[in-house]
Amino acid sequence: MKNIRTVSLIGGASFGQQKKALQEGAHLVCGTPGRVLAMMEQGFLQADGVKMFVLDEADEMLQKGFKDQVRDIASFLPPEELQICLFSATLPPEVVKLADSFMAKDATKILMKTEELSLEGLKQFFFLVDNERWKFDAILHLYESLSISQCVVFVNTKDGANRLAQHMNECNFTCSVLEGSMEQKERKAILDEFRSGASRVLVTTDLLARGFDATVSLVINYDLPQSKETYLHRIGRSARFGRKGVAINLVSHDDLKWMQEIEAFYATKISEYDEEFVKQMF
């Protein structure tokens, strides 16, 4: 199909330009829940002719601050002849239950067991440290011993991400930080800088765990994620598009039990860090 008109609706971009694009007509609208809902409520996005409603990263869209927005968007959609599609690498049972509340009763479900989720091409390791304070020393050691081109480092909080990026920059690493309090324009500039290779290290919260299309050879979990489902999304930033990748988890003794639960959840193996073996991969 040729001449498809598309409109992107995201926060932080010009509301006026997006409104004008909608008024000129569109076959496909792709956007974030907040901006899409705002356009619907103000009458600039007419939903009468919508034939398909797609939620990517559905588990994220149906949790946290997005759930009510998604429900409000769905209320604008025509009830007849509408196809609803939900996609995600992970769908916790409570999210499946919530999805059932607005999906058709005869909806087709294609669900994979967690042990069938593909981690092919991705080597996982844990680097054991005596306590949390030694994790920064562990990162410095990894960079001294491995030939790493670019790396994404995940931290659980925005304050932790900013502190780690500051420490790395003080140690002469070209390091960027990405976290949720930043404006959309600032986030885009940071991602563009990282994709161009101007920055070697990107420290981020789970904001980047989904929808990031650049490929890196190494992902480091400075903090283990707080949910098992997020682990797959994080380490999936490497080993994309058929390439091999490495994920290294910095783990204190207090983290070991949680790491073992993640292993059991995915029926996978996270091996203790073997420096000589990992060196051969870079």
C-alpha positions as CSV (number, residue, x, y, z in Angstrom):
1,M,0.0,0.0,0.0
2,K,1.5,3.3,-1.1
3,N,0.9,6.9,0.0
4,I,0.1,6.1,3.6
5,R,-0.2,9.3,5.7
6,T,1.1,8.9,9.2
7,V,1.0,11.2,12.2
8,S,3.1,10.9,15.4
9,L,1.5,12.2,18.6
10,I,4.0,12.6,21.4
11,G,4.4,14.9,24.4
12,G,7.1,17.6,24.2
13,A,6.5,18.1,20.4
14,S,4.5,21.0,18.9
15,F,0.8,20.5,19.7
16,G,-0.1,22.9,16.9
17,Q,1.9,21.1,14.2
18,Q,0.4,17.7,15.3
19,K,-3.1,19.2,15.2
20,K,-2.5,20.5,11.7
21,A,-1.2,17.1,10.6
22,L,-4.4,15.5,11.9
23,Q,-6.6,18.0,10.2
24,E,-4.9,17.1,6.9
25,G,-5.9,13.5,7.3
26,A,-4.0,10.4,8.4
27,H,-4.3,6.6,7.8
28,L,-2.1,5.7,10.8
29,V,-1.7,7.6,14.1
30,C,1.1,6.5,16.5
31,G,1.5,8.1,19.8
32,T,1.8,8.1,23.6
33,P,-1.4,7.8,25.6
34,G,-1.4,11.3,27.0
35,R,-1.1,13.2,23.7
36,V,-3.5,10.8,21.9
37,L,-6.1,11.3,24.6
38,A,-5.7,15.1,24.6
39,M,-6.2,15.2,20.8
40,M,-9.4,13.1,21.1
41,E,-10.8,15.2,24.0
42,Q,-10.2,18.4,22.0
43,G,-11.8,16.9,18.9
44,F,-8.8,17.0,16.7
45,L,-8.5,13.2,16.5
46,Q,-11.8,11.8,15.3
47,A,-12.1,8.1,16.2
48,D,-15.3,7.3,14.4
49,G,-13.5,5.6,11.5
50,V,-10.8,3.7,13.5
51,K,-10.6,0.1,12.4
52,M,-7.7,-1.1,14.6
53,F,-6.4,-0.1,18.0
54,V,-2.9,-1.4,18.9
55,L,-1.1,-1.3,22.2
56,D,2.6,-2.1,22.0
57,E,4.3,-2.9,25.3
58,A,0.8,-3.7,26.6
59,D,1.9,-4.6,30.1
60,E,3.4,-1.2,30.6
61,M,0.4,0.6,29.0
62,L,-2.0,-1.2,31.3
63,Q,-0.1,-0.5,34.5
64,K,1.2,2.6,36.4
65,G,0.0,5.9,35.1
66,F,-1.2,4.8,31.7
67,K,-4.1,2.5,32.6
68,D,-6.8,5.2,33.0
69,Q,-5.6,7.0,29.9
70,V,-5.9,3.8,27.8
71,R,-9.4,3.2,29.2
72,D,-10.4,6.7,28.3
73,I,-9.0,6.4,24.8
74,A,-10.9,3.1,24.3
75,S,-14.1,4.9,25.3
76,F,-13.8,7.1,22.2
77,L,-13.4,4.2,19.8
78,P,-16.3,2.8,17.9
79,P,-17.6,-0.5,19.4
80,E,-18.4,-2.1,16.1
81,E,-15.9,-3.5,13.6
82,L,-12.9,-2.5,15.8
83,Q,-9.9,-4.8,16.1
84,I,-7.9,-4.5,19.3
85,C,-4.4,-5.9,19.4
86,L,-2.1,-6.1,22.4
87,F,1.6,-6.9,22.1
88,S,4.3,-7.4,24.7
89,A,7.3,-9.7,25.5
90,T,5.9,-10.1,29.0
91,L,2.3,-10.1,30.3
92,P,1.9,-10.7,34.0
93,P,-1.4,-12.5,35.0
94,E,-2.9,-9.4,36.5
95,V,-2.4,-7.5,33.2
96,V,-4.0,-10.4,31.2
97,K,-7.0,-10.1,33.5
98,L,-7.2,-6.4,33.0
99,A,-6.9,-6.8,29.2
100,D,-9.8,-9.2,29.3
101,S,-12.0,-6.5,30.7
102,F,-12.1,-4.6,27.5
103,M,-11.2,-7.2,24.9
104,A,-13.9,-9.2,23.1
105,K,-14.8,-12.4,25.0
106,D,-13.8,-14.5,21.9
107,A,-10.5,-12.7,21.4
108,T,-7.6,-14.9,20.2
109,K,-4.7,-15.2,22.7
110,I,-1.2,-16.2,21.7
111,L,0.7,-16.6,24.9
112,M,4.2,-18.0,25.4
113,K,5.4,-19.6,28.6
114,T,8.3,-17.7,30.2
115,E,10.7,-20.5,29.6
116,E,10.0,-20.2,25.8
117,L,11.0,-16.5,25.7
118,S,14.1,-16.4,23.5
119,L,17.4,-15.4,25.1
120,E,19.3,-17.0,22.2
121,G,22.6,-15.2,21.5
122,L,22.6,-13.5,24.9
123,K,25.2,-14.5,27.5
124,Q,24.2,-13.6,31.1
125,F,26.6,-13.1,34.0
126,F,26.6,-11.9,37.5
127,F,29.5,-10.0,39.1
128,L,29.5,-10.5,42.8
129,V,30.5,-7.6,45.1
130,D,30.6,-7.6,48.9
131,N,28.2,-4.6,49.2
132,E,26.4,-1.9,47.2
133,R,29.3,0.6,47.6
134,W,31.6,-1.6,45.6
135,K,29.5,-1.6,42.5
136,F,31.1,1.5,41.0
137,D,34.5,-0.1,41.4
138,A,33.1,-3.1,39.6
139,I,32.1,-1.0,36.6
140,L,35.5,0.6,36.5
141,H,37.1,-2.8,36.5
142,L,34.9,-4.0,33.6
143,Y,35.9,-1.0,31.5
144,E,39.5,-1.5,32.3
145,S,39.5,-5.2,31.3
146,L,37.1,-5.3,28.4
147,S,37.1,-3.5,25.0
148,I,33.6,-2.1,25.1
149,S,32.4,0.1,22.3
150,Q,29.0,1.2,23.8
151,C,27.1,0.1,26.8
152,V,23.7,0.8,28.5
153,V,23.7,0.7,32.3
154,F,20.4,0.3,34.1
155,V,19.8,1.9,37.5
156,N,16.5,1.7,39.5
157,T,16.1,5.4,40.4
158,K,16.7,8.7,38.7
159,D,18.8,10.0,41.6
160,G,20.9,6.8,41.4
161,A,21.3,7.3,37.6
162,N,22.4,10.9,37.9
163,R,24.9,10.1,40.7
164,L,26.4,7.2,38.7
165,A,26.7,9.3,35.5
166,Q,28.4,12.1,37.5
167,H,30.9,9.7,39.0
168,M,31.7,8.2,35.6
169,N,32.2,11.6,34.0
170,E,34.5,12.5,36.9
171,C,36.5,9.4,35.9
172,N,36.8,10.7,32.3
173,F,34.1,8.4,30.8
174,T,32.0,10.0,28.0
175,C,28.7,9.3,29.8
176,S,25.1,10.4,29.2
177,V,22.2,9.9,31.5
178,L,18.5,9.5,30.7
179,E,15.7,9.5,33.3
180,G,12.0,10.2,33.5
181,S,12.0,13.8,34.7
182,M,13.6,15.0,31.5
183,E,11.6,16.7,28.7
184,Q,11.0,14.8,25.5
185,K,13.3,17.1,23.5
186,E,16.1,16.5,25.9
187,R,15.6,12.7,25.9
188,K,15.7,12.7,22.1
189,A,18.9,14.8,22.0
190,I,20.6,12.4,24.4
191,L,19.5,9.3,22.5
192,D,20.7,10.9,19.2
193,E,24.1,11.6,20.8
194,F,24.4,8.0,22.0
195,R,23.4,6.5,18.6
196,S,26.0,8.7,16.9
197,G,28.7,7.3,19.1
198,A,29.5,10.6,20.7
199,S,28.7,9.0,24.1
200,R,30.0,5.5,25.0
201,V,28.0,4.9,28.1
202,L,24.3,5.6,28.6
203,V,23.1,5.4,32.2
204,T,19.3,5.1,32.4
205,T,16.3,4.0,34.4
206,D,13.7,1.6,33.1
207,L,12.5,4.5,30.8
208,L,14.8,3.0,28.2
209,A,14.0,-0.7,28.8
210,R,11.5,-0.7,26.0
211,G,11.3,0.7,22.5
212,F,15.0,1.6,22.1
213,D,16.1,0.5,18.6
214,A,19.9,1.0,18.9
215,T,22.0,-2.1,19.4
216,V,24.7,-2.3,22.0
217,S,27.1,-5.2,22.8
218,L,26.8,-4.9,26.5
219,V,24.0,-4.2,29.1
220,I,24.9,-3.8,32.7
221,N,22.3,-4.0,35.5
222,Y,23.9,-1.8,38.1
223,D,20.7,-2.6,40.1
224,L,18.7,-5.7,39.5
225,P,15.2,-4.7,38.2
226,Q,12.4,-4.6,40.7
227,S,10.1,-6.8,38.6
228,K,11.0,-10.0,36.9
229,E,9.3,-9.0,33.7
230,T,11.5,-5.9,33.3
231,Y,14.7,-8.1,33.3
232,L,14.0,-9.4,29.8
233,H,13.2,-6.0,28.5
234,R,16.5,-4.6,29.9
235,I,18.9,-7.3,28.7
236,G,17.1,-7.4,25.3
237,R,18.8,-4.1,24.5
238,S,21.7,-6.3,23.4
239,A,21.6,-9.4,21.2
240,R,19.2,-7.6,18.8
241,F,18.7,-8.2,15.1
242,G,20.6,-11.5,15.2
243,R,23.7,-10.1,16.9
244,K,25.3,-11.6,20.0
245,G,25.2,-9.7,23.3
246,V,26.3,-9.8,26.9
247,A,24.4,-8.9,30.0
248,I,26.3,-8.4,33.3
249,N,24.4,-8.1,36.6
250,L,26.2,-6.4,39.5
251,V,25.0,-8.4,42.5
252,S,25.6,-8.0,46.2
253,H,25.1,-10.9,48.6
254,D,21.7,-9.4,49.5
255,D,20.7,-9.6,45.8
256,L,21.5,-13.3,45.2
257,K,18.1,-14.6,46.2
258,W,16.3,-12.2,43.9
259,M,18.6,-13.1,41.1
260,Q,17.9,-16.7,41.6
261,E,14.2,-16.0,41.4
262,I,14.7,-14.2,38.1
263,E,16.7,-17.3,36.8
264,A,13.8,-19.6,37.8
265,F,11.2,-17.3,36.3
266,Y,12.9,-17.5,32.8
267,A,14.3,-21.0,33.2
268,T,17.7,-19.5,32.3
269,K,21.2,-19.6,33.7
270,I,23.1,-16.5,34.9
271,S,26.7,-17.6,35.2
272,E,29.3,-16.1,37.5
273,Y,31.5,-13.6,35.7
274,D,34.4,-15.2,33.9
275,E,36.7,-12.5,32.8
276,E,38.8,-14.5,30.3
277,F,35.7,-16.0,28.7
278,V,33.9,-12.6,28.4
279,K,37.1,-10.9,27.0
280,Q,36.8,-13.3,24.0
281,M,33.4,-11.9,23.2
282,F,34.6,-8.3,22.8
